[in-house]
Amino acid sequence: MSLYNPKHFDTRDRAAVARLIHEHSFATLITPAAPEPMVSHLPLLLVPGCEPHGTLLGHFARANPHWQQVREVQSIAVFHGPHAYVSPSWYSEPDRMVPTWNYATVHAHGVLEIVDDVVEARGIIAALVQRFEAARPTPWTFKRDERERDALMGAIVPFRMRIRRVDAKFKLSQNRTRDDRERVIAALRAEDYPEARETADWMQRYAGPGDEPG
């Protein structure tokens, strides 16, 4: 599976990719299978490592048959970053433009490895809990007696995915003039929903200073 990604939207900024995965960690995980692909929606944790792009950690519900299809098959984890509608009326020459959508997305490719080792599996769950609880005023912790803990762990299937390839597309008006980008940023900041304002922030940081007409 490949991502349509024109050169001016293709992002090689590894820090930006890591930021998107961290801030928008609820992913769509797709694995080829017959008679149709397996698709699950789940949070994934990016762990930097010796691999060029790091490793993703996550888990399935054991009742989800997706985990039985992942061995030796390359999966794709799709992370959806900020996105927002862009009106032609925001450009300097609106009659020459059409509606579009600005967005940032990351596709991480790799083979999932099911983690059977009990200690390592507990470590993955602890890392996920730490990621989503640590910043809370009263963080929840996984405190159970051994029997109950083992029963809960038995209901899930932890995994890792060493990322082999990353496709990152930041469609943030890089193909428009600087003036038009600034107009779009200002208009998005004036919208009444958070996603638009976040898209404006990402445009401000990652669209670049170029001034080439689209």
N, C-alpha and C positions, 0 to 999 in steps of 0.2 A: 504494500500500500504506500503510495507516495502522496506528498502534500504539494498542491499547486502553490508555488512560491516564487513570484517574480523577484529579480535580483534586488530591486530597491526595497523590498520588504523582508528579505532574507537576513536574519539576525545571527551573528556569530559571537555576540557579547555573552560570555559564559556567566558573568555576574548577573546580567539581566535575566538570563534563562533560569538561574538558580533562584532569583528573587520571585519570578513568576510561579515556579513550582512551590516555593515556600508559602507565598501569600495566597495561592489558589490551588491548594493541595487536594481538593476533591476532584478526582480524575475519572475519566471514562476509559476503562481497560478493555481492549478488543483483542481477541485471539481467534485466528482462522480455525474453522472446524466444519465438519459436514453434519447435517445438510446446510447449516448456516453458521455465521460467526457467533462466538460467545461474547457477550457484552455485560460488563458489570460496572457499577458506579461505587467508588470507594476512596477513602483518603489514603494518600501515599506519602511517605516520608523520604526526602532526599538526604542521603548520607554521603558526603564527599569521601573519596578514597583513592586508591592507586589507579583505578580505572579512569579513563579520560573524562568521563561524564558523571562518575559516581554511581551509587546504587540506590534503588528504590526499595523501601520496605512496606509491607502491607499484610492484610489477611483477608481470606474469604470466610463466609459462613460455611461450615462443612456441608450443609444441606444444598449449597449452591454447586451445581455440577460443573461450573466453569473450571474449578481447580483440577479436575480430572483430565482436562484437555490441553494443559499448558506445557507439558514436558516436550522438549526438543522442538518446539514451535515458537517462532518469534512473535511476540505480542507487541502491541502499541498502547502506551498510556498517553491519553490526550488530556492536557491541562488547559482549561479555558480561562484566560486572563480577562482583564477589563475590556469591555466592548460597548459601543454606543452608535446610534443612528446619527448620520451626518446629512443635514438638509442642504440642497443646492442654494438655498437662500442665504447661506452664510458666506458664500464666496464673493469675491469682488465682481465677478461676471456670472451671476446666477443663471442667466438664460443659456449659457454654454455648458452648464454642468448638469449632472443627474444625481439622484439620491444614491448614497452609499452607506457603508457600515465600517467603522474603524474598530480594530480589535487586535489583541495579542494572544497567540496560542503557541504551545510547545507540544511536539510529538516526540515521546521517548520510546525508542525501540530496544527490545532485548528479550531474552528467553527467561521465563520465570523458573525459579528453583524452589520447589516445595521444601520447607524446613521441617524435618522430622525430629531433630534433636530437641529434647525437652528444654534444656537450659537455654539454647539459642532461641527457641520459640518464645519462651518467657521474656527474653531480652528484647525481642522485636515488639512484643506487646507493651513492655515497660517504656520503650523508646517512643512509641506512638502516644501513650498516655502522657508522658513527659512533654511531648511537643504541644499537645492541645490543652493541658491542664496547668503547666508551670506558671503561666502569667496570671492566673486567676487569684483573687484574694484568698480563697480557701481551696486550694487544689484538691481534687479527688484523688485517692490512691487506691490501688488494687489490693485491698487487704481482705483476705479470706482465709479460712482454715484450709489445710492442705487438700482435704477431700473435695470441698466445694471449688477450690481453685482449679484442681485437676479436671473437674467436670466441666467447668467453664472453658478451660483451654481445649478440652476435647471437642467442643462444639465449633471450633474455628480451625482454619488451615493457614498458618503463617507462611509467608514467602518472601523472597528477595528477587530483585531483577537488576542484574548488572547492565547498565545502559550501554548499548553498543553504538547507537547513533542517535543524534538529536536533530530534529527539524524544527526551527523556531521561526515563526512568521509574525512580525510586528507590522501590521498594516495601519500606519499612523500618519497618513497624508504626506509621506516622504516624497511622493511624486507630484506634489503641488508646490506652488511658490511659498516663500517664507511668509509673505503677507497673508496668503490664504490659510496657511497653517495657524498663524496667530489669530485669525478671525474664527477659525473652527475651535481653537482652544478656548477663546473667550466665550463663544456661544455654548460650548459644552459646560463650562463652569457656571453658566447662568441657568442650565437645566435644573429641574427639580427632583432629580434622582441621583443617588450616590455613584452609580456605575458610570454615568456621564462625566462626573467630576473626576473620578479616578482615571478614566480614559484621557481626559485633558492633562492630568498629571503625567501620565506615561508619554503622551505626545511631547510635553514640555521637556522631558528628560531624554527620550530615545529617538525622536523623529529626526534630529540632526539640524544643523544650521544652514543646509544648502538652500539655494534659491533658483532651482530649475523648474520651469513650467511643466505641468503635466499634460 
